[in-house]
Amino acid sequence: MDQEKPSQRELGTSSQLASTQLTTNEAIDWAQHPSNPFNWLLWQKWTTMGIACWVTFIVGLNATSITTASAPISSKFHLSNSALDVSFFPSTAWNAAAAVAPLVTLPLMDTYGVRAGYVTYFILFCIFLIPQALAENFATLVVCRVFAGIFGGTVQNAADGIAANMFPSHSERALPLTVYVLSLLLGVTMGPVLGAVEEPLGWRWIIWIQLIICGASIPLVVVFMRESRGSVIRSRLHKAGIVADQDEIKESPARILTETIFRSGVLLTTEPTIISMTTWSSFTFGLIFISTQSVPLVFTDIYGWSDASGGIVQVSIGIGQLLGFAACLVQNKVYTRSAASNKEAVGAPLPESILYLSIPSTAIALAGGLFMYGWGIFQSHWIVPAIGLGLTGFAIITVVHAVTIYVTDEYAACAASAIAAVAFGENLFAAFLPLAAKPMYLRLGFQWASTLLAFVALLLTLAPIMIVFRRRGVRHKPIMVSRQPDVRPGL
């Protein structure tokens, strides 16, 4: 008969345990160990998650804040913005780097530990704010933005993995992921609002203020960002003789890196669901960056506002996102309750149930908001296009939130690769789609350019509709699911 397991008090502290020579049979079961992130107290989980979301928000400010200072930057560095807005290149460089770098850096963090990499990348991000503010030529600014995108994009995309490390079930993970999506979107949305300080202080102060905020946050990250990667913690405790050995196959970091990138590429090129979800989410995410180009055009030409004042209009998108966040909380409840009708995986929510709100949001709020933004310019008051922007903000968060949770749920066996594929598409759209915004709005006119975007939104509504109404019996498993799981989900 098995012996009763001793209580935590009887086992003593970790340091006491480390000094005791334990056999494998005497070692504590990892599933019950208090160091297992799944077993952390709720406040410990949310402290770590809160730091990750805060960093995601303040890093996002750097991605877009400089767009408000397009005119003074162009004047300082003698840029030509006749058709193609060259002054947007720093943002393009940031997002392009943020699209590619996490494919390499995140698997390394999964292998060697989240905390060390996270703290290092965030400090390096803060360091590269300094040469941005001091840049004396445009090339220096763009190059420094590339490095900021590498390190900033890594800590941004690490947050959903941190949530997966601490919250084991899909139902538990829904709220942390919702908060993460809000922090991600609100950060890049409010960047141009911060950029409005350019008018009284000069464009370099946009970066200096970010350095102050990020620098003040470094102690918080160092102190409160705990190691959340279960396999890394377990390995350390096993070496100290505290927990039993791990029954898992050891893989080299190079193999893990290759597998993650390869799987992401396969999913993004062969899986119709991933392709459609990525296109849908990337388009909505890219609209935030398109607005950084279109809003100054609309509000300076139609209403005679300054570029800095036009940047403040982005607040309306942020307000819409906050309202959308509240709607997402309701959608989370619908998602959780769908577990009762799941006959394939008893107790697990239906993946497609998280998409219910996003369908009318895309068709009505997103498309309708773009129509209102485009045609509202014929009204005498600026509030009409601003409300249209608010509706797009509402839709953007509901779509990105739905895609994030759906992909991690439906592709649970290769969630890290699936999310990496979606994040790659989102950052790629954010990098290059806005480059076409100014030519499109100038050549088609403000109303027809927004109308074109609205029709694209309506077309993309078909993606979630087809998934929701597809019979569960014919749902196919993704190509990579039948192979070994990703490194991230398993602890």
N, C-alpha and C positions, 0 to 999 in steps of 0.2 A: 504493500500500500504506500502511495506517495506521501512524503512528508508535507506537512502544511507549510506554506511559504511564510517566512518571517515578515513582520511588519516593517515599514520604512524606518520607524524609530529603533527597532531592534537591529536593523542593518547598519545604522549609524550614518555619518556623513560620508560624502564621496572620498574625502581625504583619508578617513579612517579605513574605508574599504580598499583604497589604493594601496595602503600599507599592509594589507592582509593578503597572504598567498591563497588564492581561491582556485579550486578546480573548476572544470567546465560545469559539472553538476551543481556546484555550490554557487556559481555565478548567478546574478540576478537576470531574470528574463527581461530582454530589452523592451518587449511590448508593455511591460508594467513599470519600467524605470522612469523616475520623474524627470530625467534629462531628455527623454524622448519628446521632441516638440509636440507630438500629438497629445501628450499628457501634461503639457504646461498649463498653468492656471490661465484663466481667460484674460486677466489683466496683463499677463506676460506676453500672450499672443498679440493682443491689441496694441501694446506698447511698441513691439517690434513692427507690426503692420502699420501703425500710425507714423512711425519714423519713415518707413519706406514710402508711404503716400505723401508725406510732407516733402521729402526729397524729390519725388516725382513731380510735384507741383512747382517747386522753385526751379528745378532744372528745366521744366517746360517753358518757363518765362524766358529763358535765354534763347529758346528756339525761334521765337517770333518777335520779341520786344524791339529788336533792331529794325524791323520793317517800318515802324512809324517814322524813323529817321532817314527815310529814303532820300529826301531832298538834300539835307545837309551833308550826308555821306557822299552823295553824288557830286556835290559842289566841292567838298574837301578833296576828293580823289579824282576829280575831273572825269566823271563817268558819263557815258552817253546812254540816255534812257528813252530814245525817240520811239522805238517800237517795243523792243525787248528790254524789260526792266533789269539791267545789269546789277543794280543795287540789291536785287533779291538773291544774288549769288551766295552771299554769306549764309542765308537761310537754306538754300539748296545744298550747300556744302555740309551744313550741320545735319540735315535730315538724311542725306545720302550716306553719311558716315554712320548715323544712328540706325540705318537699315541694314548695313553689312556687318558692322562690328559685333553686335550681340550674337551673331551666329558663331563667332569664335570665342568671345569672352564668357558668355553664359555657361557653355559646357565646362569650361575650365573652373568656374565658380562651383558648379555642381560637383566637380571631382575633388577640388582642394578645400572647399568650404566657402560659404556665402559671405561670411562676415569680413574676412581678410580682404577679399576682392572688392566687396562693396565699399568698405571704408577707403581703400586705396584709390579706387576709381573716382569716388566722390571728391577726395582731396585733390586728385589730379585735375578733375573738372574745375574746381575752384581756382587752381593755379593758372589754368589757361584762360580764365576770365581776365587776368591782369594784362597779358599782351593784347587782348582784344581792345581794352580801353586805351592802351598806349600806342596802338598801331599807327604808323606814320605813312603807310602805303596800303593800297587795297589788297595786294597779294598777301601781306602779313595777316590782315584781318581774315581773309578767306581761309588760309592755312590754319590759323588758330581756331577758327570755327570748326574745321574738320576734326581737330583733336577734341574740342569740346563736345562735338557730336558723338565721337567714339566713346568717351567716358560717360557723358550724360545719357546717351542712348542706352548704355549698358545698365546703369542704375535704374533708369526708367523701366526697362523691360524685365528687370530682376524681380520687381514687386509681385507679379503674378506667381512666379516660382516660389517666393517666400510664403505667399498665402497657401500654396499647395503643400509646402513643407510642414505647416502648422495645423491646417484644417483638413482632416482626412476625407470627409465625405463631400459630395457635390452640394448637398443642402447647406452644410456649414460654410462652405467656401463661397456661396453666392453673395453674402453681404460684404466680406472683405474685397471680393473682386469688383463689386459695385462701387465701393468707396475708392478703390484704385482707379477705375475707369474715370470717375469724376475728377480725381486729382490730376490724371493725365490730360484730360480734355480741358479742364479749367485752367491749367497752367499755360498751355499753348494759346488758349483763347484770351487770357488776360495779359499776355505779353505785350501786345500793342497798347494796352491801357497804361502799363508801366512805361512804355516808350513815349508817352505823352509828356514826360518830364523833360524831353528834349527841348521843348519850346522855351521854358524859362532857364534851364541849366546847361543845355548843350548835349549832343548825342553821346559823348563819352560817359556822362553821368548815368546813362541807362545801364551801362555795364558796371560802373562803380557801385551803384545801389544794389545790383545783384550780388556783387562780391561781398558787400556788407552783410546781406541776408544769408548768403551761402556760408560765408566765413563764420558767422555767429552760430550756424547750424552744425558745424563740424564737431564741437564737443558733444552735442546731442547724439550725433551718429556714432561717435566713438564710444560713448558711455552706454547707450541704450540699444544699439543694433546688435543683437545676440546672434550667435551661430544657430541657424535654423535647419541646416542640412542634416537630416537624421543619420544618414549613412556615415557622414564624417564624424559626428559626435560618437556614434556607436563604435567606430573604429578606434577612436582615442580611448574610450572607456575599456574596450577589450584589451588594448595594450597594457592598461593599468590593472587588468584582471578583475574589472568590476562587472562586466556583462559577458554573457556567453558569446561564442564565436559566431560570425556571420555566415549564414549558408547562402552565399551569393558568389557569382563568378566575377573575378577581378578583371577589369579591362584597362588597357592603357589609355591615358588621356588623349593620345593621338587617334586611337580607334573610336573613342567616344565622340571626339570632335568631328571626325569624318562621318560617322553614322548620323549625327544630328543634322549636319549640313546636307548630307545625301538624302536623308528622309524628308527634310524640308523641301528640297528641290523636287523630289518625286511627288510629294503631295501637291505641290504648287503647280505641277505640270501635267499630272495624270488623274488627280481626283476631282471630278466635277463639283462635288460639294465644297471642297476647300477653295477651288478656283472661284466659284460663284460667291461664297461667303467673303473671301478676301477682296474680290472686286467691289462688292457691296459696301463692306466696311471701309475699304481704302478710299472709295469715292466720297463717302460721308465725312471721313476724317480729313481728307484733302480739302473739303469745302471751307474748313477753318482757315487754312492757309490761302485759299483763293480769296477769302474775305479780306485778308490783310492787303491784297492788291486792289480789289474792287471797291471796298468801302471808301478809301481815300478819293478814288476817282468819282464815285457817285456823290459823296457829300461835299467835296470841294467844287465840283462843276455845277451841281444842281442847287445846293444850298449855301455855297460860298464859305464853307468852313475851312479852317486851316488843316494841314495834314495831321497835326497833333490832336486837334479836336475830333477829326475823323477816326483816329485810333480809339478814342474813348467810346465810340459807338459800339465797339466790340463788347462792351458791358452787356448789351442787349442779348448777345449770344450766350454770355455767361449766365444771365438770369434764366434764359430758356433751359440751359443745362441743369441748373439747380432745380427747376420745376420738373425736368425730365428725371432727375435723380429720385425725387419723391415718387414719380410714376414707376421707376424701376424697382423701388422697394415693394410696391404693390405687386409688380410682376414676379418678384422673387417668391412671394407667398403663393401665387398661382403655380409657379414652377415646383415649389416644395410639395404642395398638395397633390400634384400630378402623380406622385409616387404611388398613390392608392390605386391608380388605374394602369400601372406598368406591370404587364404580365410576363415580359421577357426577363427583366431584372427586378425582382420583388424588393420593394423598399427604396429603389432608386428613382429619382424624378425622370419623367420623359424628356429627353433632350430638346425635342422640338417645342415643348411647352414654353420655353423661355423666349420664343420668337413671336408669340401672339401679339404683344404690344407693338413690336417693331414694324409689323406689316402696315397697320393704319398710320403709324408715325411717319413711315416713309412716303406713303401715298398721299396723306393729307397734310401733315405738318411740314415734312421736308419739301415736297413738290409745291404745296400751297404756299409755304413760306418763301420759296424762291420766286414764285409768280408774284407774290405781294411785294417782295423786295425789288423786282424788276419793274413792275408796272405802277408801284406806289409813288414813283417819282413824279407822276402827273398830278399828285395831290400837293397842296401848298405846304403841308406840314411834314416835317421829317419823321414824325412818329410812325407813319404808315410803313415805310421801308424798315424802320427799326423793329417794329413788331414782326415783320417778315423774317428778319434775322433772328429774333427770339424764337420763332417757330422752328427755324432750322436748327438752332441750338438744342431745343427739346428733342428733335428727331435724331440728331447726331449722337447724343449720349445713349438713347434707347437702342440704336442700331449697334454701336460699338460694344455696349454692354451685352446685348443679346448674342452677338457673334463670339465674343470672348468666352462666355459661359457655354454656349452651344458647342464650340470647337473642343474645349477642354473636356466636355462631357461625352460627346459622340466619339471623339478620337482619344479616349482615356489611355489606351495602350501606347500611344505615341504623342501624348499631349504636348510635350516640350517642342517637338518638331512641328506640330500643327500650329501652335501659337507662334513659333518663330517664323513660319511661313506667312501667317497673317500680319505679324508685326513688320516683316520685311516689305510686304505690299503696301501697308499703311504709310510707312516712312518714305517709300519710293514715290508714292502719289504725292505726299506732302512736299517732297523735294522738287519734283519736276512739273506737276500739274499747274501750280501757280504761275510758272513762267509763261504759260499760254493765256493767263487771265487778262493781262493788260491788252495784248493784241486783239483778243476776242471781244472784250468790252468796247474797245475803240472802233473796231471794224463792224461789228454787228449792232452796236448800240447797247445801252445799258439794259433796256427791257428785253431785247431778243437774246442777249447773251445769258441772262438769268432764265429766260424761258427754255433755252436749250438745255441748261443744267437741270431744270425742272423735269423735262421730258426724259432725261437720262435717269433721274431718280425714280420716275414712274416705271421705266423699263426694268430697273434693278429690283423693283418690288416683286417681280416674278420669282426671284431666287428663294426668298423665304416661303412664298406661297406654295411653290412646288415641293419644298421640303415638308411643310406642315401637312399638306394633303396627300403626300405620298404614303402608300400603305406600308406599315411597319414590316410586314412580311416580306417585302421585296427590297428592304434596305440592305445594301451590300456593305460588307466590311472593307475598310480602306486597305490598299495594297500592303502597307507596312504593318498593319495591326497583327497579322498572322506571324510576324517575326518577333524578335525579342523586344520588350518594352523599352521606352526611353529611360534615360538615367534619372530624369527629374521626378516622375510620379512615385517611383519606388523608394522606400526608405530602408 
